[in-house]
Amino acid sequence: MKKLRNWLRGPTALAALAGVAAAAVVLSVAELIGAFFTARATPVIALGSTFIDFTPPWMKDFAVTTFGTNDKAALFVGMALTIFVLACVLGIVAFRNWALGVLGVLGMGAVIVAAVVTRASVKPVDSIPSLIGTVAGLVVLRLLVARLWRLNSFPDAPADTAAKGIERPATSRRTFFAATGITVAAAAIAAGGGRFLSAARSNVAKARDSLKLPAPARAAAPVPAGVQSPTPGVTPWLTPSKDFYRIDTALSVPEINAQEWELRIHGLVEQEVRLKFQDLLDAQLIETHVSLTCVSNPVGGNLAGNAKWLGMPIRDALKQARPKPGADMVLSTSIDGFSASTPLEVLQDGRDAILAIGMNGEPLPLEHGYPVRMVVPGLYGFVSATKWVVDLEVTRFADSKAYWTTRGWSERGPIKTMARLEVPKSFAKVPAGRVALGGTAWAQTRGIKKVEVQIDNGPWVEATLAAEASVVTWRQWSFNWDATPGPHYIKVRATDGTGEVQTEKRADPVPDGASGWQSVMVTVE
């Protein structure tokens, strides 16, 4: 313990602290200046996005399974720890060998700039914040390390140094800590100022709030009575927008001016088409309830939601472009570079695949794709639900690969039949007697015909289904169980509209979605 205290008071630990302060300056100055550039030009966003691009499927699946919709927060924490360690190392290196320290800082700056300029929709000029931040960090590191050099020249200066005519060091630990503290505080203020300026300069949220959606040419079918499970605690049949799950690759929510948005439809088409947002507002819009599911959703998971969407049928947009014979896929691309491979036939058949501009009666929330996203019934989001969509390339599966396809996921992602037990929760304690079970099941485009419940290893018993709104929305269920004391295992399974029973075979989300029966253990008291 004494050695540790001595080390923490020594020059090496102080050099590491100097490195951390310098790193804080790099990031904060870039954040401040980046307020006048695209949000994706800031180092943290660019580095995080680059990390996501190179994330292997197993790690992405682990992050979503472990952290759910908090996966991005977990990424930021991991990045902060990594940057902290690297900053400590660079500070120590700079203290011991300034030339090597400079090379290290410039190397890190080069990595940051490379991460920035390789982002989608980012211009070379957007590297300016990172360049200025790197220079500022290098200057601060030099000033702090120089103080340490002077301090280290007199590690044990006696109290009577002046009496002996020896010049005192120009600094002390106290002044070093003061300088470092001021630096870190200034960095925090700069970072906060950058975020404040970014928010102040952005009018996208205000434009979204003031947007008045047109009435649909075809309104959504009335929702029948009784779609909600009577079991207390079951998720709402219609998911509020604020509670709708969000899984995407965007660390910073793209802010797109709807008046400047444009969708390019090209590739294997007779005529290239460019649609403006006004074209969508003037189109024959349709309104429809559709449930969406993430391919990373584990058995019994909550990465699914049901909403009312408003948009232009994609088949109408494709009709303008007239796809050529031989084309079998549409590669949709987001403004942040994400892409999805959707079978062309799915976008041209009778299902309501749309370019959505509205969600639950309001314009799309920014985090759910404002101003325009894709909604395609029956397919997992990674091959269909592109947010902030700006490009549709009509092509072939043999010629083009999408974002997650190149990372080991399947090209096509039809949603699997799934039943979910929501009440009671796993490991819950319930009283003996009549216990209400309930949950949700889905098999988009096929519908749910039956849900069954099994207690322990007993027979499968059919649950009571709530009313069905359509085959592209989920369906809820309920079941009254006469519970006896002791531990019990409850399993659920669904049968889709074609008569096919949900498979018992367990499969991980990679490469085309999880499968298996959910099993919940409860204790009856």
N, C-alpha and C positions, 0 to 999 in steps of 0.2 A: 504494500500500500504506500509506503514511504517513497519507493522508487517511482511509483506511478505519479505521486504528487510532485516529485522533483521533475519528472519528465514533462508534466503538464505546465510547469513553471519555466521549463527550459526553452531555448531558441527554436527547437524543432516544432514543438506544439504551437508556438507563436507564429512560426512560418506557415504552418498549416492554416491557422486562423486568418493570416493575411491572404492566403489563397482563396479561402471561402469569401472573404470580403470582396476580393477582386472579381470573383465569379458573380457575386450579387450585383456588382456594378455592370458587368457585361450584360446580364439579363435585363436589369432594370432600365439601363440606358436604351437598349434595343427595344424594350417594351414602350418606353416613352416616345421615341422617334417613330416606332412602328405604328403609332396611332394615326400617322399621316399616310400610311401605306396599307396594303391588304393585311388582314388579321393573320393570314397564314405566313406572313413574312417574319413574325417574331420567332426567336430561337426555340423557345419551349414548344410552341405549336408545331414548328417545322421538324424538330427532332423527334417529338412524339409521333407525328404522322409518319415519318420515315421509319421509325421503329415498328409501327403497326404494319407498314407495307412489307416488312421483312419478317413479320411474326409467323412462325410455322403453325399449321392448323392445330396441332395438339396443344400449343401454348394458348392460342386464341380460345379454343374450346375450354381449356382449364380456367382461363380468366373469366369467361362468361359464366361457366358453371359455378365457380367459386364466389365471384363478386356480383354476378347478375348485371343489373343496370348501373352498378357502381364500378364497372370495369375501367372506365376512363379515370376515375378518381384514384383507383389502385395504380394505374399506369403513371399518373403524375407523382404519386408518392414514391414509386420505384425510381422514377427519373430524378426526383429530388435527392434521394439517397445516393444515386450514382454520381450525380453532379457534385454533391458534397465530397464524396471520396476522391474524385478526380481533382477537385479544387484543392483539397488538402495535399495531395501528391504534388501538384504543380507548384504550390506555395513552398513546399520543402525543397523541391528541385531548384526553384529560382533562388532560394536563400543560399544553397550550397554551390550552385553554378548558374549564374545569371543567364549566360548564353543558352544553356540547355532549357532554362525556364522560358525564355523568349520563344525558342523553337516550339516548346510544348504549347504555349498559349496561342501562337500563330497556327499551329497544327489544329488545335481545337477550333479556332476561328474558321479555318478552312472547311472543317467538317460541318460547322453550323451553316456557313454560306452555301455549301453544296446541298445541304438538306433543304435550305430555303429555295434555291433556284430550280430544284428538281420537282417542286410541288406543282400540281396542276393549276393552271390559270395564274401563275406567278411569273412576273417579268424580272429580267436581270436587275432592274433598278430597285427591286424590292429587297435586294441584298444590302442596301445602304444601312439600314438599322443595325444589322449584325456586324457590319464592318466598323461602324462608329462605336458600337458597344465593345467590340474586341479591343480597339485602340484605347478606349477609356479604361477598360479593365487592366490593360497592360501598364498604363500610366499609374493607376492606383497601386498595382502590385509593386512597381518599382519604388514608389514613395514609401510604402509600408516595409518592404524588404530593406530599403536603405536605413530606415530607423532601426531595424533589427541588427544590421551590420554594426552600426554605431554602438548600440546597446551591448552587443556581444564583445565589443572591444574592451569593455570594462565589466566583466561578469561579476566580479566581487569587489567593486570599488569601495574602499574604506571610507568612513565618515570624515576623516581628516585629509581627504585627497587634496582639497584646496590649500590646506596648510603646508603641504609638501610641495606645492607648486605644480601639481599635476592637473592638467585640464580635465574637467568633468565631462562625461559623455553628453552629447547634445540631446539625448532622449532618455527616457526611463520606461519601465513597464507601465507605469500609470499613464504616461503620455501616449504610449503605443496603444493601450487599450482605449484611451479616449479617442484617438484618431480612427481606430478600427470601428468603434461604436458609432462615431459620427458618419463614417463611410456607409455602414450598414443601414443606419437610419435614413440617410440621404437616398440610398438605393431603394428602400421601401417606399419612400415618398415618391420617387421617380416612377416606380412600378405602378403605384396607385394612381398617380397622375396620368400615366399612359392609358390605364384602363378607363379612367374618367373621361379623358379626351376622346377615346374610341367610342364610348357610349354617347357622348355629346355630339360627335360628328355624324353618328349613324342615325338616319331617319327611316330605316327600313321598318323597324318595329312600329313607328308612328303611321307609316304608310299602310302597313298590314292592318292596324287597328281601324283605320279610316276606310278600308276597302269594303264596298257594299257588293255582296255576291248577287248575281242575277238569279232570277227564278229558273228552275230547271225546266227543260222541255218535257221531261218525264220525271215526275216526282217518285220518291221511294214508295214502295208498296206499304200500306198501313201495317204497323206492327200488331200482330194479333194479341189479344189478352192472354195472360198466362205464360209469357215467355220466361218470366223470372222464377227460379226455383223457390218454393215456399220455405226451404230450410234457411233459418237465420244464419248469416255469415257467409253465404255464397256470394261470389263476386257479382257486381251488377251486370245484367245482360248487355247493356250499352256502356261501354267503357268511357268515362270522362276523358277528354283530351289530355288533361294534366296528369292522369294516371296511366295513360297508354304507354306501354313499354317502348323503350328507345334503345336500339342496338344498331350502331353504324360505325364507320371508320373516321368520322369527322371529330377531331378534338376541339376545334373551334367551329361553332355553328355558322355555316356560310350565310352571309347577309347579302341578298340579291335584290337589286332594285327591279321591281316587277315591270317597270316601263322599259328597262333595258334588257330584260330576259328574252332569250330567243332559243327555240328548239330547232335544231337542224336534223332533218330526216334525209339520209343519203345512203350510198352503197349500191346494192343490187336493186336499183329502182329505175323506173323509166324517167322520172323527173324528180330532181332534188327539191325538197320543200323546206321552207323556213317559216315557223310559226311564231308570232308575237303573243304576248299575254292577252292583248286585246282580241286576237283571233279566237282564243279560248273563251273569253267572255262573250263573244258574239256567236259562238257555236251552239249546236243543239246539245246542251248539257243534260246529263242524266244524274239522278240521285239514287244511291243504292247502299244498303247495309252489307258490309263485307267484314269477315273476321280475318285477321292477319296472324301469322305465326312465324317466329324466328326458327331457323334450322338448328340453332344452338339450344333450343328449349329442351331441357332434360325431361324424362318421364315424370309427370306430376308438376312440372315447372310452370312459372307464371309469365313466360315470354310469349304471350298471346293476348289479343285484344279484339274487341268488336266495336266498330264505329260506323257512322253514316257519312258517306263520302259523296262529293259533288265533283263532276269532271266531264271532260270530253272523251267519248269512246276512242280508244287507240285505233280501232279498226277504221274509223272515219279519217283519222290522220294518215294512216297507211294507204287508204284508198286514194288520197290525193297524190301520193308518191308512186303508186302502182308497182309493187314488188315484182321482180323478174322471176321467171321459172327457175327452180334450182335453189332459191333462197329458202332456208329453213330456220333461221334464227335472227333475232333483233338484239344487238349489243347496245344496251342503254348505258349512258355515262353521266355521272354527276359532275357538278362543277369542281368538286374536290378530287376528281380522278377515279372514284369508285366506278366499277362497271358490273353489269349483270347480263347473263345470257338467258334470254327468254325464247322459247319455241315460237316461231312465227305463227303457227296454226292456232296457238292459244290466244294470241292477240287478235285473231280474225274470226274466231268462232262465236258462238252465241253468248258466252259469258261476258259480264260487264267489266272488261279490263279498261281502265280509264287513266287519263292524265288528270289527276285530281288537283283541284284548287281549293276545295272546301272540306272541312272535317267537323262533323257534329254541328252543322248549321253556321259555322264561322270559317273565315279564311284559315288555311293551314297554319298551325303554329310554326314558328321559325325552326324549332328543333325537329319538326316532323315533315320538313321539306319545302316550306314556303319559298317561292310562290307556287311551284308545281312539282308533283311527285307522281310516281306510278303506283297504281293499286291493281293487282291482278289476282282474282280469286283462284284458289286451288294450288298455288305455288308458294313455297317458302320465300321469304323476303330476299334471300341472297341471290336469287335468280329472277327477281321480278319487281321488288318494291323500291326501285331507285328513287332516292330523295334528291331534291335540287337538280332534277334532270335537265340536261341541256343538249343531249345528242342521242339520236337513235340511228344506228347503222344497221341496215338490212344486209345480212351476210349469211354465212354457213357455219355450222358447228365445226366443220373440218378446217375452216380458215381462220377463225377468231376464237380467242379464249378470254373469259371474264376474270375479274379480280380474284375471286376465291377459287375458280377452276384451276388457275395456275398454282394454287397452294394446296391442291390435293382434294378439293371438294368436287362433287358431281356437277355435270353440265346442266342437268335437268333436276328440278327439285319438287316433285309433286308432294303435297302434304299428306302425311300418313294419318290413319285413323287413331284417335287418342281419346281416352276417357281420363278425367282428373277428379280425384276425391279432394274436396276443399274443406269439408266439415265432417268429422273433427280432424284437427291437425295431427300429424304424427307425434307420438309420445304423449298425447293428451290424456287426461284423467277425466272420466265421465261417470255419472251416477248409474247405478243399475236400474233397469227398467227400459222404458221406451226412449230410444236415442235417435235423433234425426240426423241422417246422413245426407250429403248433397254435394253437387259439383257440376262440372261442365264437360262436355264432349264435343269433338269436332271431326269432320271429314269433309272439308270444303269441296264443293261441286257434286258430292255424292250424298251428303246429308247423313243424319244419324237415325237409324231405325230402332235401335235398342241399346240400353245400358244394363249391365248385370253386376250384381254384387256377390262376393263370396266371403263368408265369415270363417276364418281359419281354413280348414280343408273341407268344409261342407259343400253342399250343392250350390250352383249358381242360381241366384234368384233375380228375377227381372225387377228393375227399379221403375219408378214412375217418371215418364218424360214430361218436361214442360212443353208448351206449345212451340211449334217450329215456325220461324219467320221465313226462312228460305234455306236452300241447300248450301249456300255460301256463307251462312252464319253459324256460329256455334249453337249448341242446344244444351239446355240445363236439365238436371234430373234431381230426384229426391228419393229417399228410402227410409222407412221406419224400421228400426232394429230393436228387437227385444233383447237387451244386453244383460248378460249374466256376469257375476263377479269374476275377476281374474284378468290376465292379459289376453288380448285377442289380436289377430291379424285380419285386416280388411283389404280385399283386393277388388278392383273394378276393371271392367273391359267394355268395349263398345262394339256394336255391329253397324256397319255403314248401310247406306240406302241400297246398295247392290246385294246385300246379304252376306258380305264378307266380314268375318269376325276379326277384330283387332288381334294382331299376332302377339303371342306370349314371348317370342324370342327377343331377348335383350340385345340392343344395338346402341352404340354410342352415337352422338350427333354427327360425327364425321363418318362417311362423307355426304350422307343424304338425309339426315334427321334421325333422332332417337326413336326407339320402339321398345315395346314391352308393357307388361301390366304394372300399374302402380300398386304398391303394397304399403299399408300404413299400420303401425302397431299402436294400440291404445290400451289403457288399463281401466277396467270397470271396477268401481269401488262400491 
